[in-house]
């Protein structure tokens, strides 16, 4: 009989929690009474006149004594409805609730309400089955087929309730299809939490602690009621089951919502719309999910969007992200991710944020190896171009731009800001390190600005470093300098002796020294040799470094810009600190290992201390872990300033900085601001002098009317103003420094 059981009518609305799960003196309303939030003595039973009016208006209840109300109560506003179990109804007067130009009278009509608490001045109309929910004040519930809760509801959290077996626990298989990095979702989960859990699989004690902390963070006893927060609007939904909904959410036309927490507040309202199916997940504040999206086993961060049929499965999507049309499976995606195209596909990846997936990108068809256990690890700013496919397993440094192509071999690209291109005609891989700095300054600086502008979060659980000029990428740049020295030195020895990169008797430091000499020497000496890279592609074909000399200088230029920008900001925030005082605080060895913790940066040794505290129980519970993230973020400005100071020392080849040398670097910084200002303009100007771009316009006047001009570009103006502000800061700092001899 399809598991259909037959009960007496008296069962309806009672025995929500089996007696075997209730302690001595406990009732099935033990949680509901607390969740209600109103004084229970503010409710009264129905009087005879109330009951008479309710019956006259076509209402029915098996026991009218179980209907409690709050005054003022107008019984005429309840019509053609059925009630079962204990039902509490808040204040009900002749008022009209307006939402998006739709006027809905308060009251309950054409609905079946089972063991619910309905808030003050609510409009509940056409709800065929509303069971075991606490509904907040001034909510609109209209034309919903099914809204109900089971006694073992978990609200999308990866826990099990008392009496349940372990096999019903819901895991998220992040970063790897084969499930070797599974984590448990929970309300409040940050990308940093998922990263620590998924990445440190070798630590069995830590894995068990994470599971214990998740279990301890939520109620394991049965009988919690569903909550629909105050000011919510739910209309024309089919199935909503085991869903906890925050205040002021707007949910309309969904097909199925099951086992979810939907966070929402008056200031950060979440909207879920037409044709959506969401199962086993957590949705952050201020999110938007519309138009046929499917999400299963997932976490969505604050201020993120799923639109136009997007699929999000076994994945964590960070804050401030927008995903449309595409398919995303088995991923951990840090904040500020953009993926807008029906033909894009992302699977089994750790994407460290500020990323953009172009149309046709398939990262990746994970079954391009003997098993479906390959992974991709992509640094901040990852940008695969149109119709790009990548073979698992691959790793990319920050701000790696992949030109359109079919990358048939695994890649490990260590160069940040690089342009990578598959040269199929010559059967080789070309890499241009520091491409963004040399040729795309407009996009590089605009990225930082747009990520900051799009960060509308009020509830900032995860702190994020949006600047590409930060310690993690600076360390990648230092690594790139060493690699360029080695590759260029090896190329010179190979060209001179016809031997392999390392000839007999030539150690690596000698090779690097020769590379350094060539990279800072005359242009012709490097241009005359082909510079090959090793260990970057899993193939026997050539990997050619394009413009190595210019890239070398660009990385050093970027590192100087990063260091001085951080240090000038440090002094600007401390107007009473002199050079020597700053030197005493900031001087020290450069911290070379940094961790990108869900978009937040911290020295790796501090992360190791955090992990050690979790293992031992000194840090107990996710709230304490998040407090530690906040502490690390508070320390980050000083950590970054110390790293910037050490970066400048290393670039200058000095163990300590002299004030006159520092003043000279401040002056050079001002020159760099002018260089950046010019490069931003020139990068944008390319779009206006391109003859093919002009081909669709009758004349220059029409083109300017449609596109404007580079001078009128909002970001060109903004960058000019930003550079002027930096020059003013630098000039003020020069005035504080002692004049040179």
N, C-alpha and C positions, 0 to 999 in steps of 0.2 A: 504493500500500500504506500510506497514512496516515503516511508518513515513518518507517515501521518498518524498521530496519536489522538484519541478522543477523550476529552475530559468533561466534567460537569461545568456548567457556567460559573459556578462559584470560584473556580480556580483562576479565572481571568482577573488579572491585577493583583493577585496575592502570591505568596510563596516565591517571590523573586529570587530569594536566596534560600537554598535548601537548609534545613535545620542543622544538618551535620556540619555546616560551615559557620554556624553562629555559636558564640560563646555564651556562658551563663548570663542571663538577663539581657542579652542582645536581641534586637529586632532587625528585621530586614531593612529598616529605615535608618540604620546606624550612620551611614554616610549621607543619605539623602537629607536628613534633618540638619546636618552641618552645611551641606552644599546649598541649601535653600537660601541662607544668608539673612533671613528675616526672623524676627521673634515669633516663635511658634504660637505664643499666646495671642498674637495679633489676628489669628484666624478664628472664625466662629462657625458653628454648624449652620446649615440652611434652616430658615424658619418655615412655617407652614405655607405662608404666602409665596415664598421663593419656590418651594417645591411645586405648588399649584401652577405658577407661571411657567416653570420649566417644562412640566408635563404638557401643559396646554400648547406650548411652542414646539412640540414634537420631540422633546428630549427624553432620554431613557437612561436609567441606572438600576443595577440590581440591588443597590443599597444606597439610598440618598443620604444616609447618615455619614457616609464616608466622603462626602463632598464638603469641603471646608472653604470658606471665602473670607476676604478682607473687605471691610467697609471703606468707602461706599461701594455697594454692589447692586448693579441693575440687572436683574434676572432676565429682563426682556431682550437683552443683547445676546442670549444664548439660544440657538434654535437648531432643531433637527440634528442633534448630536447625541452621542452615546458615551457614557462614562462607566469605568470599571475600576475597582480598587480605590485606594486612597488618592483623591485628587484635591489639590489645593489651588484655588484660583485667587489671584490678587485683585486689587482694586479695579473695578470695571464701571466706567461711566460712558456717557454718550460723547465720545471724542472721535476724531478722525486722524489717522496716522498718514502722513504724506511721505512718499519716497519716489524720487525721480518722476515727479508730476502725476503719480498714481495715488489716489485718495482711497484709503481703506478704513472703514469704520472698525473701531475696537469691538471685540466680542468673539464668540465661538460659534461657528455655524458649519453644518454638514461635515462633522468630524467625529472620529472615534478617539477618545483620550483615555489612556490606561495608566494609572498610577503615576501621574505627572504633577509637578508644581508649575503653574503658569504665572508669570510675573504680572505686575501692575500694567493696566492699559495695553494689553496685547490684542493682536488681531490674528485669530486662528480660524481659517476658513478652508474647507475642502481638504482637510488632512485625514486621509483614509485610515491611518494607523499611526498614532503618536503614543509611544510607550516608554516609560521609565526615563523621562527627561526632566531636568530642571530648566525651565525657560525663563530668561531674564526679562526685565521690564521693557515695555514698548517694543516688543518684537512683532514682526509680521511673518506668519507662517501660512502660506496660501497654495492650495492645489499641489500638495505633496502626497505621493502614494504611500511611502513607508518611512517613518523615522522611529527607530527603536534601538534599544540597548540590551545586550545580554549580560548576565550576572558576572561573566568572566571577561568583560571588555578590557582591553589593554591600551587603547587609544594610540596605537602605532608604536608603542614602546616594546623593546625586545625582552620582555619579561614573560614569565608564566605565572598563572594564578594558582592558588592552593588547589590541590587535587588534580592538576594538569600534568601530563607527561612531557618530558623534554622535547619530544619530536614535534610539538606544536609551536615551539619557539621560532620566531621569525628572524633570520639572519640576513644581512646584506653582504653580497659577495663583491667587494670593492676591488678594483685594480687588476683583477685576475678572474677569468671566467671559471677556472677550475675550483674556485672557492677557497684557495689557500690563504686568503687575507680577509676572511669574513669578520664583520663587526655587528654589534647590536645597536640598532637605532634607539634614540631616546629624545624626548622633548628637551630642547636646550642644547642638543649636540652641535658642536662647532666643527669646522673642517679640521682644526687642530686636534680635536679628540679623535676623529676618524683616522687622521694621519698617524698619530702615535700608535693607535690600536692596530691599524693595517700594516704598518711598516716594520714593527719590531716583533715579528712572529717567532723569532728564536728564543724570546724571553717568556717561558711558560708561566713563571710566577706573575709577571706583569699582565699577561693575558687573563689569568684567573682573577687578578685584582680588578681589571676593567669590568669583567662580567659581574663580580660581586658588587662593585660600585653602582652599576646600572640596576641590578636587582634591588639594592638598598634604597635607591632614589625614588621608588614608586610603590604604591600600595599593592601588596600581593593578595590581600583578603578580597573575597568576592563581594559584589553588591554595590559598587560605585554606580551612581546614576550618570547618564549623559548630561552635558551642560551645553546650553545654547545661550551665549552671553547677551547682555542687554543691548538693545538696538540692532539686533541681527534681522536680516531679511532673507527668508528661505522660500522660494516659490518655484513651482513646476518641476520639482525634483522627483525622481523615481524611487531610488533606494538610498537611504542614509542609515547606516548601522554601525554602532560602536564608534561614534565620531564625537569628539569633544571640540566645541566651536567657541572661539573667543568673541569678545564684544565687537559689535558693529561690522561683522562679516556679512558679505552679500553673496548668497549661493543660489544660483538659478539654473534650471534646465539641465541638471546633471543626470547622468545615467546611473552611476553607482559610486557611492562614497562609503568605504568600509575600513574600520580599524585605523582611524586617523586622529591626529591632533592638528587642528587648524587654528594657529595663533592669529589673533587679530585684536586691535584696540581702536579706540576712537581716533587716535592720531596716526596709526598705521593700520589701515583697513585692508583686510584680505578679501579678494573676490575670486569666486570659482564659478565658471560659467558653462555654457551650452555643450552638451554631448560629452562631458568629461567623465572619465572613469579613473578613480584613484583608490588604491588598496594598499594597506600596510605602510603608512608613511607619516612623516612629520612635515608640516608646512609652516614656514616662518612668518613673522609679522610683515604686513604690507605686500604680500605676494599676490600674483595674478595668474590664474590658470583658466584658459578659455578654449573653446572651439575644438572639441573632439580630442583633447589630449588624453594620453594614457600614462599613468605612473604607477608602478608596482614596486614595493620594497625600496623606499627612497627617503631622502631627507632634502628638503628645499630650504636654503638659507633665507634670511630676511631680505625683503625688497627684490625678489627674483620673480621671473615670469616664465610660464610655459604657454605657448600659443600655437594655434593652427596645426593641430594633429601631432604635436611633438610626443615622442615616447621617451620616458625616463624610467629605467629599470635597473634595480640593484646598483643604485648610484647615490652619491651625495653631491648636490649642486650648491656651490657657495653663494654668499650674499651678492646682491647687485648683478645678478646674471640674467641673461635673456636667451631663451631657447625656443626656436620656432621650427615647426615642420619636420625636424630631423629625428634621428634615432640615437639614443645615448644609452649604452649598456655597460655595466660593471666598471664604473668610473668613480674616482674621487677628483672633483673639480673645484679648485679654489675660487675665491670671489672674482667678480668682474669678468665672467666668461660670456662670449657672444657667439651664437650659432643659429643662423637664421634660414637655413636652406633645406628644402625637401630632400635633396640628394646627398646631404652630408651625413656621415656615420662615424660615431666615436665609440670605441669599445676598448675595455681593458687598459685604461690609462690613468696615470696620475698627471693632471694638468695643473700647474702651479699658479694659475690665475692670470688675469689681464690678457686673456687669449681670445683668438678669433678664428673660427673655422669657416673657410670659404665654401662656396657651392661645389659639390662634386667631391669634396675631400672625404676619403675613407681611411680613417685612422683607427682601426684597420680591419681588414679582413683577417681576423685573428687565427683563422684556420690555414695560415700559410706556413705552418710548421707541423711537426709530427703529432703535436697535441695542442689543445686549445688553452695553453697555459702561458702564452707570451704576454709581454707587458710593454707599455710605452711610458717613459718618464720625461715630461716636457717642462722646461723651466718657464718662468714668468714671460708673458708676452708672446707665447707660441702662436705662429701664424702660418699654417699650411695653405698654400695658394689653391687656385681653382683646379678641380679635378686631380688632386694630389692623392696618391696612395702610398702608404708607408708600411714596411714589413716589420712585424714584431720579432724580436724585442729590440727597441731602439731608445736612445737617450738624446735629448737636445738641451743645449744651454739656453739661457734666457734670451728672449727676443730673437728667436731663430725664425727666419722667413724662408719657407720652402717654395721655390718656384714650381709652377705647374709641371708635373711629371709623375712617372711611375717608378718609385724608388724600390728596386727589386731586392735590395740587400739590407741587412740590419745596419743601423747607423748609430754612431756615438759622436755627436758633434759638440766639441767643447767650447766653441767660440761664441760668445754672446754678440748680439746685434748682427749676426751673420746672414748673408744670402746664400742659400744652398740651391744648386741647380744640377739636374741630371742631364748631361750632354750625351744624348742617345746617339747622335751622329758620329761622335768621336769615341763613344763608349767609355766615358769617364765621368767622374763627379767633380764639379767645380764648386769651390767655397770662397766667398769673399768676406773675410772677417771685418767687423766694424762697419758693415755696409750702411746701417741706419745713420750713423754719425757722419759718414762721408756723403751720402746721397739722399737721405730721407729725413732730414732734421725736422721738417714740418710735422711728419707723422710721429716721430719719436717724442717730441715735446707735447704734441697734442694729446697723445695717449694719456700722459700723466694728468693733464688738465681735465680731460673728459671723464676719467675715472673718478676724480675728486668731485666733479660737478654732478655725476650720476649717483653719488653716494648720499641717498636721501634717508638713510637709516636714523631713526631716533633710538632704537634699541640696539646698540652696537656691542653685541656680545663678542664679536671677533674684531680685534684691531688689525688694521691692514696697512702695510707699507705700499703705497701706490707709485712711488718714484722709481724709475729705472736706475737712478743714481744713488745706490744704496750698497751696504757692505757685501751682500751676497753676490751681486753682479760685479762689484769691484774685484772680488776675489776671482771670479771667472775671468775678468780682464787680466789680472796678474798671471793666471795660468796660461792665458792666450799669449802673453808676451814671451813667456818661457818656451811655449811650443813654437812660436814663430822664429825665435832665435835658433832653436834646434833644427827646425825644418829647413830654414835658409842656410844654416851652417852645413847641414848634411848635403843640401843641394850643391853647395859650392865645392865641397870635398869630392862629391860624386862627379861633378863636371871637370874638376881639375885632375882627378886621378882615375876616372873611369871605374872606380870601385863602388861598393855599396856605401850607404850613408856613413857608417862607422868604419873607417879604414884602420888597419892594425896600428896600435900605438896611439890612437887618437881617442881620448876619453870624452865623455859627454860634455863636461865643462869646457873643454877646448873647442868642441863643435859649437856650443852655445856662444862662446866668446867670439868666434869667427862670425856667427850669425849676427850678433849684436853690432859688430864692427860694420858689417855690410848694411844692416838696416838703418844705421844712422849716417852712412856714407853716401857717396854719389848714387843717384838714381839708376844710372846705367848699369852699375855692377850687379844689382839685383834683377833688373829687367832682362838681363842677358841670359839668365838661367831659369829653368823650369823648376819651381818649388813644389815638391810633392809632400803630402802628409801621409802619416801611417797610423793605423789603429782607429780609423774613423769609419771605414766601410768594410763590411765582412765580404770582401771580394779580392780578386787579384788585379782588378783594373786600377788605373791611376786615379788618385785624388789630388787635384791641382789647386793650389792656393793662389787666388787672384789678388793682385796688388798688395803683396805682403808688406812692402816697405811703407806704403801709405797707411795700411791697417795698423802697423806697429805704432806709428806716430799718432794715429787716431785714438788707439787705446790709451796711450800715455796722456793725450790731451783730455780724454774723458775722465781718466782717473784724477787728473789735476782739477778738472771742473767739479767732480764729485767732492773731492777733499776740501777745496776752498769754499764751495757752497755750504757744506756742513759747518765748517769752522767759522765762516762769516756769520751764519745764523746763530751759532753758539755765542759769539761775542755780542751780537745784536741783542740777544735775550739777556745778557749780563753786562749792562752798561758800566758797572763798577769794577769789573774784572780786568786786570792788566795782563800783559803778555806773559810775564813771569809766573803769575798766579795760575794762568791757564796752562802754561807748560808743566807746572808742578802736578796739576790734576790730570792732564791728558797724555803726558809722555809715557811711553811703554812700548813693548813689542806688539806687532800687529797680530790681531786675532785672525787666523786664517780660515777657521771653520765656523760657518754660520748655518743655522737651520731655518728653513722657511716653514713655519709652523702654521699652516692654514692661511698664509698671507701675512702673518706677523713674523718678523725676523728677530732672532736672538742668537748669541754665541752658543755653539754646540755644547760647551762644557756646562752652561747653565741649564740647557735642556736635559743633559745627563743627570744633573742634580735633581731636577724636577722629577724625572723618571725614577730615580733612586728613592725619592720621598714617597712616591706612589707605591713602589714595591714594598717598602717597609711599613706602610700604613701611617707614616708621619703626615702625609697628605691623604685625607680620607674623604672620598666623595667628589662628585663632579663639580659641585659648587666650589670646593676648595681648590680643585685643579684650575678652574676658571679664574679664581682669585689670584692664583700664581701666574697665569697668563697676564693678568692686569698688572701685577707687580713687575714682571719682565718688561712689559710695555712702558711702564713708568721709568724703568732703568735704561730703556733703549736709546733715548737721546744722548745720554752720556756715553753709552757703549759705542754709538755711531760716531760721536765726536772723537773719542779716543782712537777709533779705527781710522778716521779721516786724518788725524794727526800723524799716526804711524804710516799711513799711505803716503802722505806728503814727504815724510822723512825718507822712506824707501825710494820714492821717485827721484829725490835729490841725492840719494846715496849718502845720507847723513844719519848719524846716530841720535842727534838732537837738533832742534831748530834754533837758529839765531834770529833775533828780532828783525834785523835788517833784511835777512833772507826772506822772512815771512812777509815783510812789507813789500818786497819785490814781487812775491807771489800774489799778493792782493792786487797789485797793479796789473799783473798778467791776467788775473781773473777778470778785471774790467775789460781788458782787450778781448777775452773770450766771450763776454756778454755781447760785444759788438759783432764778433764772428757768428755767434748763434743767431742773433737778430737778423743778420744778413742772410744766413743759410736758410732760415725759416722762410724768408721772403723769396729767395731764389728757388727753393723747392716748390713753393706754390706757383711761382711765375711760370714754371715749366708747362703748366696746364694751359697757359694763355698764349704761349708762343708756338705751341705745337700746331703745325699746319693741318694735320689730320683732325685735330680737335676743332679747328675752325671750319672744317668742310661742311658741317651741318648748318652753318649760319650764312646769311646773305652778305653780311658785312660786319666789320668790327663793332659798330654801334649796336647791332642786334646782339652780338655775343656779350658785350658789356651789360646790356639791358637784362639778359638772361642770367649770366654768370657773375656779374659784377667785375671787379678787378682785383688783382693781388693786393693792392693797397687798401681796398675796402674789406678784405677778408677779416672776419671777426677774430679769428685766431691769430692772424698776422698782427693785428692791432693789440691783442692781448699779450702776445709774446714780446712785442716792443715795450709795452708798459711793464711787463715782468722784468725785462732786462734793465729797464731804467731804475726799477726799485732795487734790483741787485746792485747796480752801480752806486746808487745812493748809500746803500748799506756799506759797500766796500769803501766808498769815499769817507764815510763817517769813521770806519775802523782805521783807515790810514791816519786820520787826525788824532787817534788815540795812541798810535804807535810812536816810539822814539824815532826821530829822523836818523837816517843812515849817515855814516861818516863820509 
